Amino acid sequence: MALSKDERESFLAEPHIAALSVSAGDGRGPLTVPIWYQYTPGGDLWFTTGAGSRKHLLIQSSGYVSLMVDR
């Protein structure tokens, strides 16, 4: 069952730990790490990572990530 937009925003605004995945390059599995995030309904998803970290460099190179949030 799919969540409505309001249900999805309410769920994401609850405190959860997410799993962030980003491509690690051709022939390699993605880098997948647990990450804290912040979200306010109607706003942008927000998370931080250390400047120059492997995660930061891969996100910068790839230009996109996947985020899995679970209860």
Stockholm file with secondary structure:
# STOCKHOLM 1.0

chainA/1-71         MALSKDERESFLAEPHIAALSVSAGDGRGPLTVPIWYQYTPGGDLWFTTGAGSRKHLLIQSSGYVSLMVDR
#=GR chainA/1-71 SS CCCCHHHHHHHHHSCCEEEEEECCCTTSCCEEEEEECBCCTTSCCBCCCCTTCHHHHHHHHHSCCEEEECC
#=GC SS_cons        CCCCHHHHHHHHHSCCEEEEEECCCTTSCCEEEEEECBCCTTSCCBCCCCTTCHHHHHHHHHSCCEEEECC
//
